Amino acid sequence: MSDPTPETVARLATQAADLPRRGLALLGTFGTEAAPRALVRLGRRDRVTVSPGDPLDGGRVEAIGIGELVLVRGGVAEVLRLPETG
């Protein structure tokens, strides 16, 4: 049997966030500086993990940084950021 999750870890891991109800939403960024990845919600249910250069929602992932993803569609850059928690 595993040890119970410390209270502070459980509280931080389960914070409510204000996600948009439609469209793309950045859920998290992870990986290394040399190989960053991001978890993105597509619509209401689908989720996908992406890396720089991957296609995403009619565009291409240009870059992934701590808490943000740059998506280029039709030559226009859009920055997706992690939602505010509260």
RAKA-V834450 format. One record per residue. SS is DSSP state (alpha for helix, beta for strand, coil for the rest). Layout:
BEGIN
SS
SS
END
This chain:
BEGIN
coil
coil
coil
coil
coil
coil
alpha
alpha
alpha
alpha
alpha
alpha
alpha
coil
coil
coil
beta
coil
coil
coil
coil
coil
coil
beta
beta
beta
beta
beta
beta
beta
beta
coil
coil
coil
coil
beta
beta
beta
beta
beta
beta
beta
coil
coil
coil
beta
beta
beta
beta
beta
coil
coil
coil
coil
beta
beta
coil
coil
beta
beta
beta
beta
beta
beta
beta
coil
coil
beta
beta
beta
beta
beta
beta
coil
coil
beta
beta
beta
beta
beta
beta
coil
coil
coil
beta
coil
END
